[in-house]
Amino acid sequence: MNDETVAESQTETTRPTAGCAEAAAPRGGGIIRLLLAGLILAVVLAWTLLSFGLSLPFLLGLFFFMLFGLIIGAAMFRFGVRSRPLPKAQVVGATVLVALTCWLVSLTKECLDFPDDFVKRAMPPKGVYIPPEPGSYERVRSQLREYIVSYLQREYPPGGALGYLQMAAAGEPVIVDMPGQPKKVRIPPPAKAGVWWTRVILALVLGFVAIYSQTAALARAREEAESESAG
């Protein structure tokens, strides 16, 4: 009688364990979910915020690149956590793709915004001369925008985004020589060549490190990750 009671109790205790094992079984498609979540968030943040943050002086924008990288990585972890452990190669590949997308989008936005940014820097008091006639301010702004577009095409062909990248990488100033201006005006580059290259390279590296610091745990089983965090 006692043996039957012990056997029944052992059976009852093993049933919940089996149920937990079934509930803890990894879900499929985790790498796709986390990749889509990371790409969407990376594009949105890079287009709206990171492109402006990277232009801050003294490389302060790199702090925001790491901060938003942590946010992106946390979102990717959230969408992939129920599918772990995932193959490490897939986790690293997804992280690289998201970091590279974030970096390219922010750099593209910087290139596209350059003409308008240049006009702001070239206006008085440190820039070009504005005649006292009515409407001169808007006319000069329009002339400056047309001038920088043609300047990039002439000095750094083919112009546009590629022209801006060449000019920024060289760290060269822009010499404004327009009709109606009493003299040539030298507009310094947004950043020196060494600073620009440092910012661009570190943005990609630090972005990857920040994202991977959150997604690395997806390549480990839940018990292993919890034991490492506890240790």
ROSE-4610 file (N, C-alpha, C; in Angstrom, 1 decimal, always signed):
// ROSE-4610
residu = [M/M/M/N/N/N/D/D/D/E/E/E/T/T/T/V/V/V/A/A/A/E/E/E/S/S/S/Q/Q/Q/T/T/T/E/E/E/T/T/T/T/T/T/R/R/R/P/P/P/T/T/T/A/A/A/G/G/G/C/C/C/A/A/A/E/E/E/A/A/A/A/A/A/A/A/A/P/P/P/R/R/R/G/G/G/G/G/G/G/G/G/I/I/I/I/I/I/R/R/R/L/L/L/L/L/L/L/L/L/A/A/A/G/G/G/L/L/L/I/I/I/L/L/L/A/A/A/V/V/V/V/V/V/L/L/L/A/A/A/W/W/W/T/T/T/L/L/L/L/L/L/S/S/S/F/F/F/G/G/G/L/L/L/S/S/S/L/L/L/P/P/P/F/F/F/L/L/L/L/L/L/G/G/G/L/L/L/F/F/F/F/F/F/F/F/F/M/M/M/L/L/L/F/F/F/G/G/G/L/L/L/I/I/I/I/I/I/G/G/G/A/A/A/A/A/A/M/M/M/F/F/F/R/R/R/F/F/F/G/G/G/V/V/V/R/R/R/S/S/S/R/R/R/P/P/P/L/L/L/P/P/P/K/K/K/A/A/A/Q/Q/Q/V/V/V/V/V/V/G/G/G/A/A/A/T/T/T/V/V/V/L/L/L/V/V/V/A/A/A/L/L/L/T/T/T/C/C/C/W/W/W/L/L/L/V/V/V/S/S/S/L/L/L/T/T/T/K/K/K/E/E/E/C/C/C/L/L/L/D/D/D/F/F/F/P/P/P/D/D/D/D/D/D/F/F/F/V/V/V/K/K/K/R/R/R/A/A/A/M/M/M/P/P/P/P/P/P/K/K/K/G/G/G/V/V/V/Y/Y/Y/I/I/I/P/P/P/P/P/P/E/E/E/P/P/P/G/G/G/S/S/S/Y/Y/Y/E/E/E/R/R/R/V/V/V/R/R/R/S/S/S/Q/Q/Q/L/L/L/R/R/R/E/E/E/Y/Y/Y/I/I/I/V/V/V/S/S/S/Y/Y/Y/L/L/L/Q/Q/Q/R/R/R/E/E/E/Y/Y/Y/P/P/P/P/P/P/G/G/G/G/G/G/A/A/A/L/L/L/G/G/G/Y/Y/Y/L/L/L/Q/Q/Q/M/M/M/A/A/A/A/A/A/A/A/A/G/G/G/E/E/E/P/P/P/V/V/V/I/I/I/V/V/V/D/D/D/M/M/M/P/P/P/G/G/G/Q/Q/Q/P/P/P/K/K/K/K/K/K/V/V/V/R/R/R/I/I/I/P/P/P/P/P/P/P/P/P/A/A/A/K/K/K/A/A/A/G/G/G/V/V/V/W/W/W/W/W/W/T/T/T/R/R/R/V/V/V/I/I/I/L/L/L/A/A/A/L/L/L/V/V/V/L/L/L/G/G/G/F/F/F/V/V/V/A/A/A/I/I/I/Y/Y/Y/S/S/S/Q/Q/Q/T/T/T/A/A/A/A/A/A/L/L/L/A/A/A/R/R/R/A/A/A/R/R/R/E/E/E/E/E/E/A/A/A/E/E/E/S/S/S/E/E/E/S/S/S/A/A/A/G/G/G]
num = [1/1/1/2/2/2/3/3/3/4/4/4/5/5/5/6/6/6/7/7/7/8/8/8/9/9/9/10/10/10/11/11/11/12/12/12/13/13/13/14/14/14/15/15/15/16/16/16/17/17/17/18/18/18/19/19/19/20/20/20/21/21/21/22/22/22/23/23/23/24/24/24/25/25/25/26/26/26/27/27/27/28/28/28/29/29/29/30/30/30/31/31/31/32/32/32/33/33/33/34/34/34/35/35/35/36/36/36/37/37/37/38/38/38/39/39/39/40/40/40/41/41/41/42/42/42/43/43/43/44/44/44/45/45/45/46/46/46/47/47/47/48/48/48/49/49/49/50/50/50/51/51/51/52/52/52/53/53/53/54/54/54/55/55/55/56/56/56/57/57/57/58/58/58/59/59/59/60/60/60/61/61/61/62/62/62/63/63/63/64/64/64/65/65/65/66/66/66/67/67/67/68/68/68/69/69/69/70/70/70/71/71/71/72/72/72/73/73/73/74/74/74/75/75/75/76/76/76/77/77/77/78/78/78/79/79/79/80/80/80/81/81/81/82/82/82/83/83/83/84/84/84/85/85/85/86/86/86/87/87/87/88/88/88/89/89/89/90/90/90/91/91/91/92/92/92/93/93/93/94/94/94/95/95/95/96/96/96/97/97/97/98/98/98/99/99/99/100/100/100/101/101/101/102/102/102/103/103/103/104/104/104/105/105/105/106/106/106/107/107/107/108/108/108/109/109/109/110/110/110/111/111/111/112/112/112/113/113/113/114/114/114/115/115/115/116/116/116/117/117/117/118/118/118/119/119/119/120/120/120/121/121/121/122/122/122/123/123/123/124/124/124/125/125/125/126/126/126/127/127/127/128/128/128/129/129/129/130/130/130/131/131/131/132/132/132/133/133/133/134/134/134/135/135/135/136/136/136/137/137/137/138/138/138/139/139/139/140/140/140/141/141/141/142/142/142/143/143/143/144/144/144/145/145/145/146/146/146/147/147/147/148/148/148/149/149/149/150/150/150/151/151/151/152/152/152/153/153/153/154/154/154/155/155/155/156/156/156/157/157/157/158/158/158/159/159/159/160/160/160/161/161/161/162/162/162/163/163/163/164/164/164/165/165/165/166/166/166/167/167/167/168/168/168/169/169/169/170/170/170/171/171/171/172/172/172/173/173/173/174/174/174/175/175/175/176/176/176/177/177/177/178/178/178/179/179/179/180/180/180/181/181/181/182/182/182/183/183/183/184/184/184/185/185/185/186/186/186/187/187/187/188/188/188/189/189/189/190/190/190/191/191/191/192/192/192/193/193/193/194/194/194/195/195/195/196/196/196/197/197/197/198/198/198/199/199/199/200/200/200/201/201/201/202/202/202/203/203/203/204/204/204/205/205/205/206/206/206/207/207/207/208/208/208/209/209/209/210/210/210/211/211/211/212/212/212/213/213/213/214/214/214/215/215/215/216/216/216/217/217/217/218/218/218/219/219/219/220/220/220/221/221/221/222/222/222/223/223/223/224/224/224/225/225/225/226/226/226/227/227/227/228/228/228/229/229/229/230/230/230/231/231/231]
x = [+0.8/+0.0/+0.9/+1.9/+2.8/+3.5/+3.9/+4.6/+3.8/+2.5/+1.6/+1.4/+1.4/+1.2/+2.5/+3.6/+4.9/+5.0/+4.6/+4.6/+3.7/+2.5/+1.5/+2.1/+2.7/+3.3/+4.4/+5.2/+6.3/+5.8/+4.7/+4.1/+3.5/+2.9/+2.3/+3.4/+4.5/+5.6/+6.3/+6.3/+6.9/+6.1/+4.8/+3.9/+4.1/+4.1/+4.4/+5.7/+6.7/+8.1/+8.0/+7.3/+7.2/+6.4/+5.4/+4.6/+5.5/+6.3/+7.2/+8.2/+8.7/+9.6/+9.0/+7.7/+7.0/+6.8/+6.4/+6.2/+7.5/+8.6/+9.9/+10.5/+9.9/+10.4/+10.6/+11.7/+11.9/+10.9/+10.5/+9.6/+10.4/+9.9/+10.5/+10.4/+11.2/+11.1/+11.6/+12.4/+12.8/+13.8/+14.7/+15.7/+15.0/+13.9/+13.2/+12.6/+11.9/+11.2/+12.2/+13.3/+14.2/+14.9/+15.2/+15.8/+14.9/+13.6/+12.6/+12.5/+12.4/+12.2/+13.4/+14.6/+15.8/+16.0/+15.6/+15.7/+14.8/+13.5/+12.5/+12.9/+13.3/+13.7/+15.0/+15.9/+17.2/+16.9/+16.1/+15.8/+15.1/+14.1/+13.4/+14.3/+15.1/+15.9/+17.1/+17.6/+18.7/+18.3/+17.1/+16.6/+16.1/+15.6/+15.0/+15.9/+16.8/+17.5/+19.0/+19.5/+20.9/+21.7/+21.1/+21.8/+22.1/+21.2/+21.5/+22.4/+22.3/+23.2/+24.6/+24.9/+26.3/+27.0/+26.2/+26.8/+27.2/+26.9/+27.3/+28.8/+29.2/+30.7/+31.3/+32.7/+33.5/+33.1/+32.5/+32.2/+31.1/+30.3/+29.3/+28.2/+28.0/+27.0/+27.2/+28.5/+28.7/+28.0/+27.9/+27.1/+25.7/+25.1/+23.7/+23.6/+24.7/+24.7/+24.7/+25.5/+25.5/+24.2/+23.6/+22.4/+21.3/+21.1/+20.1/+20.4/+21.7/+22.1/+21.6/+21.7/+21.2/+19.7/+19.0/+17.5/+17.2/+17.9/+17.6/+17.9/+19.0/+19.4/+18.4/+17.9/+16.9/+15.6/+15.2/+14.0/+14.2/+15.4/+15.7/+15.7/+16.2/+16.2/+14.8/+14.0/+12.6/+11.8/+12.1/+11.4/+12.0/+13.2/+13.9/+14.0/+13.6/+14.0/+13.2/+12.0/+11.2/+11.7/+12.7/+13.3/+14.7/+15.2/+16.6/+16.7/+17.8/+19.0/+19.0/+19.5/+19.6/+21.1/+21.3/+22.7/+23.5/+24.7/+25.4/+25.7/+26.0/+26.3/+25.1/+23.8/+22.7/+22.5/+22.8/+22.6/+23.7/+24.9/+25.9/+25.6/+25.2/+24.8/+23.7/+22.6/+21.5/+22.0/+22.8/+23.3/+24.2/+25.0/+25.8/+24.9/+23.9/+23.1/+22.3/+21.8/+21.0/+22.0/+23.2/+24.1/+24.5/+24.8/+25.2/+24.1/+22.8/+21.7/+21.5/+21.6/+21.5/+22.6/+23.8/+24.9/+24.7/+24.3/+24.2/+23.0/+21.9/+20.8/+21.1/+21.8/+22.2/+23.2/+24.1/+25.1/+24.4/+23.4/+22.7/+21.9/+21.2/+20.5/+21.4/+22.6/+23.5/+23.9/+24.1/+24.5/+23.3/+22.1/+21.0/+20.7/+21.0/+20.7/+21.8/+22.9/+24.1/+23.8/+23.1/+22.9/+22.2/+21.1/+20.4/+21.3/+22.1/+23.0/+24.1/+24.5/+25.5/+25.0/+23.7/+23.1/+23.0/+22.7/+22.6/+24.0/+25.0/+26.4/+26.9/+26.5/+27.0/+26.3/+25.2/+24.5/+25.1/+24.8/+25.4/+25.1/+25.9/+26.9/+28.3/+28.6/+29.9/+30.1/+29.0/+29.0/+29.0/+28.1/+28.0/+27.3/+27.4/+26.8/+25.4/+24.5/+23.1/+22.8/+22.5/+22.2/+21.0/+20.9/+19.8/+18.4/+18.4/+17.1/+16.1/+14.9/+13.8/+13.9/+13.7/+13.7/+15.1/+16.2/+17.5/+17.9/+17.3/+17.6/+17.2/+16.0/+15.6/+16.2/+16.5/+17.2/+18.6/+19.3/+20.7/+20.7/+19.7/+19.6/+19.4/+18.5/+18.3/+19.5/+20.3/+21.5/+22.6/+22.6/+23.6/+23.3/+22.0/+21.7/+22.0/+21.7/+22.1/+23.6/+24.3/+25.7/+26.4/+26.0/+26.7/+26.4/+25.2/+24.8/+25.7/+25.9/+26.8/+28.2/+28.6/+30.0/+30.4/+29.5/+29.8/+30.0/+29.1/+29.2/+30.5/+30.9/+32.1/+33.4/+33.5/+34.7/+34.8/+33.7/+33.7/+32.6/+32.9/+32.0/+31.7/+30.5/+29.4/+28.5/+29.0/+28.2/+27.2/+26.2/+25.2/+25.8/+25.2/+25.7/+27.1/+27.5/+28.9/+29.9/+29.4/+30.3/+30.5/+29.4/+29.6/+30.5/+30.4/+31.3/+32.8/+33.0/+34.4/+34.9/+34.0/+34.4/+34.6/+33.7/+33.8/+35.0/+35.3/+36.5/+37.8/+37.8/+39.0/+39.1/+37.9/+38.0/+38.3/+37.9/+38.2/+37.1/+37.4/+36.4/+35.8/+34.7/+34.0/+34.2/+34.7/+34.9/+33.7/+33.0/+31.8/+32.1/+31.9/+32.1/+30.9/+30.0/+28.7/+28.5/+27.7/+27.4/+26.7/+27.0/+26.4/+27.2/+28.2/+29.0/+30.3/+30.6/+31.7/+33.1/+33.1/+34.4/+34.0/+35.1/+34.9/+34.8/+34.0/+33.8/+34.2/+35.0/+35.5/+34.6/+33.9/+33.1/+33.8/+34.2/+34.9/+34.1/+34.7/+33.9/+33.2/+32.2/+31.5/+32.5/+33.5/+34.4/+35.7/+36.8/+38.1/+38.1/+39.0/+39.0/+39.2/+40.2/+40.4/+39.3/+38.6/+37.4/+36.3/+36.1/+35.0/+35.2/+36.4/+36.7/+36.6/+37.1/+36.9/+35.5/+34.7/+33.3/+32.5/+32.8/+32.2/+32.5/+33.8/+34.2/+33.7/+33.9/+33.5/+32.0/+31.2/+29.8/+29.3/+30.0/+29.7/+30.1/+31.3/+31.9/+31.1/+30.9/+30.2/+28.7/+28.1/+26.7/+26.6/+27.5/+27.5/+27.7/+28.7/+29.0/+27.7/+27.1/+25.9/+24.8/+24.5/+23.4/+23.7/+25.0/+25.3/+25.4/+25.6/+25.6/+24.2/+23.2/+21.9/+21.4/+21.9/+21.5/+22.4/+23.5/+24.5/+23.8/+23.0/+22.3/+21.4/+21.0/+20.1/+20.7/+22.1/+22.8/+23.0/+22.6/+22.7/+21.4/+21.3/+20.1/+19.7/+18.4/+17.9/+18.7/+18.8/+19.5/+20.9/+21.6/+23.0/+23.1/+22.2/+22.3/+22.0/+21.0/+20.7/+21.8/+22.5/+23.6/+24.8/+25.0/+26.1/+25.8/+24.5/+24.2/+24.2/+23.8/+23.9/+25.3/+26.2/+27.6/+28.3]
y = [-1.2/+0.0/+1.3/+1.2/+2.3/+2.5/+1.4/+1.5/+2.1/+1.8/+2.4/+3.9/+4.3/+5.7/+6.5/+5.9/+6.5/+6.7/+5.6/+5.6/+6.7/+6.8/+7.8/+9.3/+9.5/+10.8/+11.1/+10.1/+10.4/+10.7/+10.1/+10.4/+11.8/+12.2/+13.5/+14.6/+14.3/+15.3/+15.4/+14.4/+14.4/+15.1/+15.1/+15.7/+17.2/+18.0/+19.4/+19.7/+18.8/+19.0/+18.9/+17.9/+17.7/+18.8/+19.3/+20.4/+21.7/+21.9/+23.1/+22.9/+21.7/+21.5/+21.8/+21.4/+21.7/+23.2/+23.9/+25.3/+26.1/+25.5/+26.2/+25.9/+25.1/+24.8/+26.0/+26.2/+27.4/+27.5/+28.7/+29.0/+29.2/+28.9/+29.1/+30.5/+30.8/+32.2/+33.3/+33.0/+34.1/+35.0/+34.5/+35.3/+36.3/+35.9/+36.8/+37.9/+37.6/+38.6/+39.6/+39.1/+40.1/+40.9/+40.3/+41.1/+42.2/+41.9/+42.9/+44.0/+43.6/+44.6/+45.5/+45.0/+45.8/+46.7/+46.2/+47.0/+48.2/+47.9/+49.0/+50.1/+49.6/+50.6/+51.4/+50.7/+51.3/+52.4/+52.1/+53.0/+54.3/+54.0/+55.2/+56.1/+55.5/+56.3/+56.9/+56.2/+56.8/+58.0/+57.9/+58.9/+60.2/+59.9/+61.1/+61.7/+60.9/+61.4/+61.2/+60.0/+59.8/+60.7/+61.0/+61.8/+63.2/+63.7/+65.0/+64.8/+63.7/+63.5/+63.4/+62.7/+62.5/+63.8/+64.8/+66.1/+67.0/+66.5/+67.3/+67.4/+68.5/+68.7/+67.8/+67.7/+66.9/+65.4/+64.9/+63.5/+63.1/+64.1/+63.8/+62.9/+63.0/+62.2/+60.7/+60.3/+58.8/+58.3/+59.1/+58.7/+58.3/+59.1/+58.9/+57.6/+57.4/+56.3/+55.0/+55.0/+53.9/+53.7/+54.8/+54.8/+54.2/+54.7/+54.1/+52.7/+52.4/+51.0/+50.0/+50.5/+49.7/+49.5/+50.6/+50.5/+49.5/+49.6/+48.7/+47.2/+47.0/+45.7/+45.1/+45.9/+45.5/+45.0/+45.8/+45.4/+44.1/+43.9/+42.7/+41.5/+41.7/+40.6/+40.3/+41.3/+41.1/+40.2/+40.5/+39.7/+38.3/+38.1/+36.8/+35.9/+36.4/+35.7/+34.4/+34.3/+33.0/+32.0/+32.3/+31.3/+30.9/+31.4/+31.1/+29.7/+29.0/+29.5/+29.5/+30.6/+30.7/+30.5/+30.0/+29.9/+31.2/+31.1/+32.4/+33.1/+32.3/+32.9/+33.8/+33.3/+34.0/+35.3/+35.2/+36.4/+37.4/+37.0/+38.0/+38.6/+37.7/+38.2/+39.3/+39.0/+39.9/+41.2/+41.1/+42.3/+43.2/+42.5/+43.3/+44.0/+43.3/+43.8/+45.0/+44.9/+46.0/+47.2/+47.0/+48.0/+48.7/+48.0/+48.5/+49.4/+48.9/+49.6/+51.0/+50.9/+52.1/+53.1/+52.7/+53.5/+54.1/+53.3/+53.8/+54.8/+54.6/+55.5/+56.8/+56.8/+58.1/+58.8/+58.1/+58.8/+59.3/+58.6/+59.1/+60.3/+60.3/+61.5/+62.7/+62.5/+63.6/+64.2/+63.3/+63.7/+64.6/+64.1/+64.8/+66.1/+66.2/+67.4/+68.5/+68.1/+69.0/+70.3/+70.4/+71.7/+72.7/+72.2/+73.1/+73.5/+72.5/+72.8/+73.8/+73.7/+74.6/+76.0/+76.2/+77.5/+78.1/+77.4/+78.0/+78.5/+77.7/+78.1/+79.2/+79.4/+80.4/+81.7/+81.8/+83.0/+83.9/+85.2/+86.1/+85.6/+86.0/+87.1/+86.6/+85.3/+84.8/+84.5/+84.6/+84.2/+85.3/+85.1/+86.0/+87.3/+88.2/+89.6/+89.6/+90.2/+90.3/+91.8/+92.1/+93.5/+94.0/+95.3/+95.9/+95.9/+95.5/+95.6/+94.5/+94.9/+93.9/+92.6/+91.5/+90.2/+89.6/+90.4/+89.9/+88.6/+88.6/+87.4/+86.1/+86.0/+84.7/+84.5/+85.6/+85.4/+84.9/+85.4/+84.9/+83.4/+83.1/+81.7/+80.8/+81.2/+80.4/+80.2/+81.4/+81.3/+80.4/+80.5/+79.6/+78.1/+77.8/+76.4/+75.9/+76.7/+76.4/+76.3/+77.2/+77.3/+76.0/+75.6/+74.4/+73.2/+73.1/+71.9/+71.9/+73.0/+73.0/+72.9/+73.4/+73.4/+71.9/+71.1/+69.7/+69.0/+69.3/+68.7/+69.0/+70.3/+70.8/+70.3/+70.4/+70.1/+68.7/+68.0/+66.6/+65.8/+65.6/+64.9/+63.4/+62.9/+63.5/+64.4/+64.8/+65.7/+64.9/+65.6/+65.0/+64.4/+63.2/+62.5/+62.1/+61.5/+61.1/+62.3/+63.4/+64.6/+65.1/+65.0/+65.5/+64.5/+63.2/+62.3/+62.6/+62.9/+63.2/+64.5/+65.5/+66.7/+66.6/+65.9/+65.7/+64.8/+63.8/+63.0/+63.8/+64.7/+65.6/+66.7/+67.1/+68.2/+69.5/+69.7/+71.0/+72.0/+73.3/+74.3/+74.6/+75.4/+75.8/+77.3/+77.6/+79.0/+79.5/+80.4/+80.9/+82.2/+82.1/+83.2/+83.4/+84.1/+84.3/+85.7/+85.9/+87.3/+88.1/+89.3/+90.2/+90.2/+89.4/+89.3/+90.2/+91.1/+91.9/+91.2/+90.0/+89.3/+87.8/+87.0/+85.6/+85.3/+84.3/+83.9/+82.5/+82.2/+80.9/+80.3/+79.2/+78.5/+77.2/+77.1/+75.9/+74.7/+73.5/+72.2/+72.0/+71.1/+70.8/+70.2/+69.5/+68.9/+68.6/+68.6/+68.3/+66.9/+66.6/+65.3/+64.2/+64.4/+63.3/+63.1/+64.2/+64.1/+63.4/+63.7/+63.1/+61.6/+61.2/+59.8/+59.0/+59.6/+59.0/+58.8/+59.8/+59.8/+58.7/+58.6/+57.7/+56.2/+56.0/+54.6/+54.2/+55.1/+54.7/+54.5/+55.3/+55.1/+53.7/+53.2/+51.8/+50.8/+50.9/+50.0/+50.0/+51.2/+51.3/+51.0/+51.2/+50.8/+49.3/+48.6/+47.1/+46.6/+47.2/+46.7/+46.9/+48.1/+48.4/+47.4/+47.2/+46.2/+44.8/+44.4/+43.0/+42.8/+43.8/+43.6/+43.2/+43.5/+43.0/+41.7/+41.5/+40.3/+39.1/+39.3/+38.1/+37.0/+37.4/+36.3/+35.4/+35.9/+35.0/+33.8/+33.7/+32.5/+31.6/+31.9/+31.0/+30.5/+29.4/+28.9/+29.7/+29.7/+30.5/+30.2/+29.0/+28.6/+29.1/+28.9/+29.4/+30.9/+31.6/+33.1/+33.6/+32.9/+33.3/+33.0/+31.8/+31.5/+32.4/+32.9/+33.8/+35.2/+35.6/+36.9/+36.9/+35.7/+35.6/+35.5/+34.9/+34.8/+36.1]
z = [+0.0/+0.0/+0.0/+0.8/+0.9/-0.4/-1.0/-2.3/-3.4/-3.4/-4.4/-4.2/-2.9/-2.6/-3.1/-2.8/-3.2/-4.7/-5.5/-6.9/-7.5/-6.9/-7.4/-7.1/-6.0/-5.7/-6.6/-6.9/-7.9/-9.3/-9.7/-11.0/-11.0/-9.9/-9.9/-9.9/-9.3/-9.2/-10.6/-11.4/-12.7/-13.7/-13.6/-14.6/-14.7/-13.7/-13.8/-14.5/-14.2/-14.8/-16.3/-16.7/-18.2/-18.8/-18.1/-18.6/-18.8/-17.8/-17.8/-19.0/-19.2/-20.3/-21.6/-21.8/-23.0/-23.2/-22.0/-22.1/-22.4/-22.0/-22.2/-23.5/-24.3/-25.6/-26.5/-27.1/-27.9/-29.1/-29.3/-30.5/-31.7/-32.8/-34.1/-34.6/-35.6/-36.2/-35.4/-34.3/-33.4/-34.1/-35.0/-35.6/-36.6/-37.2/-38.1/-37.4/-36.2/-35.4/-34.9/-34.3/-33.7/-34.8/-36.0/-37.0/-37.6/-37.8/-38.2/-37.2/-35.9/-34.9/-34.8/-34.9/-34.9/-36.1/-37.3/-38.5/-38.5/-38.1/-38.0/-37.0/-35.9/-34.8/-35.2/-35.8/-36.2/-37.3/-38.3/-39.3/-38.8/-37.9/-37.3/-36.5/-35.6/-34.7/-35.5/-36.5/-37.2/-38.1/-38.7/-39.5/-38.8/-37.5/-36.8/-35.8/-35.1/-34.0/-34.1/-34.6/-34.6/-35.5/-36.7/-37.6/-37.1/-36.2/-35.5/-34.4/-33.6/-32.5/-32.9/-34.0/-34.4/-34.8/-35.1/-35.5/-34.3/-33.1/-31.9/-31.8/-31.2/-31.1/-30.1/-30.2/-29.2/-29.2/-30.3/-30.4/-29.4/-28.9/-27.9/-28.6/-29.9/-30.5/-30.4/-30.2/-30.0/-28.8/-27.8/-26.6/-26.9/-27.7/-28.1/-29.0/-29.9/-30.7/-29.8/-28.8/-27.9/-27.1/-26.7/-25.9/-26.8/-28.0/-28.9/-29.3/-29.4/-29.6/-28.5/-27.3/-26.2/-26.3/-26.7/-26.9/-28.0/-29.1/-30.2/-29.8/-29.1/-28.7/-27.7/-26.8/-25.9/-26.6/-27.6/-28.4/-29.1/-29.7/-30.4/-29.4/-28.2/-27.2/-26.8/-26.7/-26.3/-27.3/-28.6/-29.7/-29.9/-29.4/-29.7/-28.5/-27.3/-26.1/-26.0/-26.5/-26.4/-27.4/-28.2/-29.1/-28.8/-27.7/-27.4/-26.8/-26.9/-27.5/-29.0/-29.6/-31.1/-31.4/-32.7/-33.1/-33.0/-32.4/-32.2/-33.6/-34.6/-35.9/-36.4/-36.1/-36.5/-35.7/-34.4/-33.5/-33.9/-34.2/-34.6/-35.9/-36.9/-38.2/-38.2/-37.4/-37.3/-36.6/-35.6/-34.9/-35.9/-36.6/-37.6/-38.6/-39.1/-40.1/-39.6/-38.4/-37.8/-37.5/-36.9/-36.7/-37.9/-39.0/-40.3/-40.9/-40.8/-41.3/-40.6/-39.2/-38.4/-38.8/-39.0/-39.4/-40.8/-41.7/-43.1/-43.2/-42.5/-42.6/-41.9/-40.8/-40.2/-41.0/-41.7/-42.6/-43.8/-44.3/-45.5/-45.2/-44.0/-43.6/-43.4/-42.9/-42.8/-44.1/-45.1/-46.5/-47.1/-46.9/-47.5/-46.9/-45.6/-44.9/-45.0/-45.6/-45.7/-46.3/-47.5/-48.1/-47.2/-46.5/-45.5/-44.3/-43.9/-42.8/-43.2/-44.4/-44.9/-45.0/-45.5/-45.6/-44.2/-43.2/-41.8/-41.4/-41.7/-41.2/-42.0/-43.3/-44.2/-44.0/-43.3/-43.1/-42.1/-42.0/-41.0/-39.6/-38.6/-38.7/-39.2/-39.3/-39.6/-41.1/-41.8/-43.2/-44.3/-45.2/-46.4/-46.0/-46.9/-46.7/-47.2/-46.5/-46.9/-47.2/-48.5/-48.9/-48.1/-47.9/-47.2/-47.9/-49.2/-49.9/-49.4/-49.5/-49.0/-49.8/-49.1/-49.7/-50.0/-49.5/-49.8/-49.0/-47.8/-46.9/-47.6/-48.0/-48.6/-50.0/-50.7/-52.0/-51.8/-50.8/-50.5/-50.0/-49.2/-48.8/-49.9/-50.9/-52.1/-52.9/-53.0/-53.8/-53.2/-51.8/-51.1/-51.3/-51.3/-51.5/-52.9/-53.9/-55.3/-55.4/-54.7/-54.9/-54.3/-53.1/-52.5/-53.3/-53.9/-54.7/-56.0/-56.6/-57.8/-57.4/-56.2/-55.8/-55.6/-55.0/-54.8/-56.1/-57.0/-58.4/-59.1/-58.9/-59.6/-58.9/-57.6/-56.9/-56.5/-56.2/-55.7/-56.5/-57.8/-58.6/-58.1/-58.2/-59.0/-58.1/-57.0/-56.2/-55.3/-54.8/-54.0/-52.7/-52.3/-51.1/-51.2/-52.4/-52.6/-52.6/-53.1/-53.1/-51.7/-50.9/-49.5/-48.7/-48.9/-48.2/-48.6/-49.9/-50.2/-49.6/-49.5/-48.9/-47.4/-46.7/-45.3/-44.9/-45.7/-45.5/-45.6/-46.6/-46.8/-45.8/-45.2/-44.2/-44.8/-46.0/-46.7/-46.5/-46.4/-46.3/-47.7/-47.7/-48.9/-49.1/-50.3/-50.6/-51.4/-50.8/-51.4/-52.2/-53.5/-54.4/-55.3/-54.8/-55.5/-56.0/-57.0/-57.5/-56.4/-56.2/-55.2/-53.9/-53.8/-52.6/-52.8/-51.8/-52.0/-52.0/-51.4/-51.3/-51.1/-51.3/-51.1/-49.6/-49.3/-47.9/-47.7/-46.7/-46.4/-45.3/-45.6/-44.7/-44.2/-42.9/-42.5/-42.6/-42.6/-42.7/-41.3/-41.4/-40.1/-39.1/-39.5/-38.6/-39.4/-38.6/-39.2/-39.7/-40.7/-41.4/-40.3/-39.4/-38.4/-37.5/-37.1/-36.2/-37.0/-38.2/-39.0/-39.2/-39.6/-39.7/-38.4/-37.3/-36.0/-35.6/-35.9/-35.5/-36.4/-37.6/-38.5/-38.2/-37.9/-37.6/-36.2/-35.2/-33.9/-33.8/-34.6/-34.6/-35.0/-36.0/-36.4/-35.3/-34.8/-33.9/-32.5/-32.0/-30.7/-30.9/-32.0/-32.2/-32.2/-32.8/-32.8/-31.4/-30.7/-29.3/-28.4/-28.5/-27.7/-28.0/-29.2/-29.6/-29.2/-29.4/-29.1/-27.6/-26.9/-25.4/-24.9/-25.7/-25.3/-26.0/-27.2/-28.0/-27.7/-27.1/-27.0/-26.1/-25.2/-24.3/-25.1/-26.3/-27.1/-27.6/-27.6/-28.1/-26.9/-25.7/-24.6/-24.1/-23.5/-22.9/-21.7/-21.4/-20.3/-18.9/-18.6/-17.4/-17.4/-18.5/-18.6/-18.4/-19.1/-18.9/-17.5/-16.9/-15.5/-14.5/-14.7/-13.8/-14.0/-15.3/-15.5/-14.9/-15.0/-14.4/-12.9/-12.3/-10.9/-10.4/-11.2/-10.8/-10.9]
